[in-house]
């Protein structure tokens, strides 16, 4: 009996003094359709959550996801994907030769608002084009960059647009 009483004396305070816990979700899941000719890579960007390439076709795609809560915590509140895209393009590849950026197009797809622009530039004697898309969901802004050589634009453009419209979270 003394044994049970000692055990009770030890367990009751431990139970009463324990801190409450709640389950938290780590990470963020999203899906995106990538052409089968592209393969995963990890060398395009240090902060991208997803990266694909096809070296033969000179086709590259990456996604950087930003939580709205984290952006607000850092003092960055964006009202829409166009504002986010313009903030990004204001400083992206500014020093590149022959840098040109299109007007922003805004549209909806999969219940998400998307802002999109096309960028072209010259680097090391090569001409490139890039489709820059910002997809806004309830909790995140996704920056999607798809690029290739300008000479491949006609072959890659439709695939890059399809990629940008496929994101779901």
Secondary structure, DSSP 8 states (H G I E B T S, - for coil): -HHHHHHHHHHHHHHHH---------S---B----TT-EE-SSS-SS-SEEEEETTTTEEEEEEEEEHHHHHHTT---SSHHHHHHHHHTTTTTTSEEEEE---EEEEETTEEEEEEEEEEEETTEEEEEEEEEEE-SSEEEEEEEEEEGGGHHHHHHHHHHHHHH-B-
